[in-house]
Amino acid sequence: MSTNSVSEWILEQQEQRTLYDWIQDLGPFVMLFGLILAFSFTTDRFLTEANLIDNVAKNAVTLLLVALAGTFPILQQSIDLSVESMVLLTGVVSVVLISEFGLGLLAIPLAIGVGMLAGLFNGIIFTKLKVPSFLVTLGTLSVMAGVGKIITGGSTITFRNPAIRTISNGEVFGIPNLVLWGLLIYVGTIVLAFRTKFGRYCFALGENERVVELAGAKVDRYKIYPFVLSGLLCGTAGVLLTLRISSASPNIGSGLMLPSIAAIVMGGTALTGGVGGPHRTILGVLVIAVLNNGMNLLGIDSFVQEIILGLVVVGAVALSIDREKIDVVK
C-alpha cells in the first residue's frame, strides 16, 4: 500500500461520520462561547484588553505548546505524561546555560535539544522495549522532574539578559512576541499533521497500525517521531516561559499535564487515536484558559478550581472517546 493509499484510506475513515460526531465537534465552540458570555456578564474586567492579552492570551501560549506536544502521541493512540517535566527540565537548563555558562542565544537551541533527547528516550523505550507509553512517560515524568530539581538545588535560579528576554516579552505591531510564537508554532503543527507523510502516518497508526505496516513504512520510527516532537514543543514552551520570567524554579511547568490532556480531548482529539489533530487542540486550550481566567476573576478558591477542572476532564473524555474501538472497558 502506497503513501497515497494511506491518505485515501484516512479520508474514507473520516468521511464515515455520524450525526453524533458532528454534534460532538460543535461542543468546544459552544462551551467557549458560553464561557465568554457568562464571564462577560459576571465580571467587568474579563473583556478588557489588558485581561485578554496579558492574562488569557499570554498564559494560554505555554498550555498551547504543551497540548500540541501531547496531541501527536495521542493521535497515534499513545500518550506522553512527561510533558510538564520536560518543560521544567528544559527551562532549568536554559537558565543555567545563560547565567552560568554565558551562552546567550545559543542556550535556546541547546535547551530545546535536551527536550528532544528526552522525547527520543521516551520513544525508544516505548517502541524497542515494548513498554506501554503510559508507563514509560509516567516514569520519566518523575525522573526528569528530579533531575531538574537537582540542578536548581531546590530553589529559584535567575538570569540577567534583557536582550534575550525580548524574544518572549517583546512586541511586534502591538502583538506580544509570546503570542506570535504560539501562533507560528500552531500553524506549523497543522502543516506537519496534514501536509506531511509523518502526519498521515500518525492518523493511520491511531486508526489501524496494520495499514502503516502494509504501506511499507518503518512503524517503530513513526511511533518514535511524535515523542521527539513532543520534546521539541515542550522544550520550546520551557524556554519561552523562563525567558518571560527570567527565572526557573523547581515548580516551573507544574500542573500542565492535566490541563493539556483536557485541552486535547476537549478540542476533539480522541484518546483512542486517529481522530482530531492540532488544529482542534487550540479550541480546548482556549476553553481551559478562559475558564481559569474567569474563575480567578470571580475569586473562586483554587481547590474548587481543581475540582471543576477534574470534572471538565472526565466530561471531555466521556464525550470524545470512540467506543466502537473498545471491546471491553476496564
Phi, psi and omega in degrees: 000129182278171177298321178297323178295322177298316179299316179296320180296319179298316179299320178298318180296319182286336179283338181277068185248146179264171176300323179299321180298317181290322176297320179298323180295330181281347183308307181300321179296316180295317181295316180297314179298318180297318179294316180299317180295315182295313182287335177293326181273334186266344178212134182287338186278345187298312186274010178286151181299318181299318182290315184294325181274306186285325185260320182272300186296307183297316181291335181284338186297313180300314179297322179299312182296318179292322178292321176298322178299319181280344184294316186292317173300321180292324177302325181267014176073028171246193176201147177241107180268358185266010188301316184290330177288328176291325175297314178300309184298312182291325177297315179296316180298319181297318180295316180298317181294327179282312187278319185270324184254351177060037184278348178061227183298333180297337180295331184294303179296329179293317179294318178296324177298324176298319177297319179294321177295321177297318177295321178298319178300314177303313183294321181292315178298320181296313187273315187280325179264359177057040176263130181308138183302328179301313182287321180300307185286336174294321178290314181289338172305315180285319182298308183293326176295319179296317179298315180299319181289327176295318180298320181284343184071019178082008180226169180286134176246144186232170174217159178235105178200085184304326182296317179291326181299330182295339177303324181258328188258351181286183180223153173230114183054038177083356179261126181302138178304322181301317179292320179297317177300317180298315181293320180298315180292323178301312178297320179299320180290328177295315177299318180297321184285325190245356182233014180227159177298321179304313180297316180298321180289330175299313178296317183294321178297325179287326179282310183195107183299332181297327180298319180293321178296318180292336178283356178083012181280154174278098189302314182302320181298316182284346174273339177278321184309316180300328180285325175295316178298321177300317178296321179296314182290320177293323177297318178296319178298317180297317180294312181297323180293316181290325177294327181293321185252001178059028181197168174218132180243167178298345183255003182296134182086351182296137177084013180270336187297307183298312178298326180293318177295319178299317181295320181297307184287328178293326179290337177124008175267113185284143178295342178278357173085162173080354184230137177108226180137171182297333180297335181265339183300326182298332178295314178296321179298316181295322177298313180296316182297314180293319179298312180297316181296315180296318179294323177295317179296327180277356177074026179290135182304140184299327179291323177293323178299322178297320178297314181298317179297319178299318178294324178296318179298312180300315180296320181295317179295317181299325181278330188268338187292136179269100186289344178291339180272354185245119179279317181227131177265124181236000000 
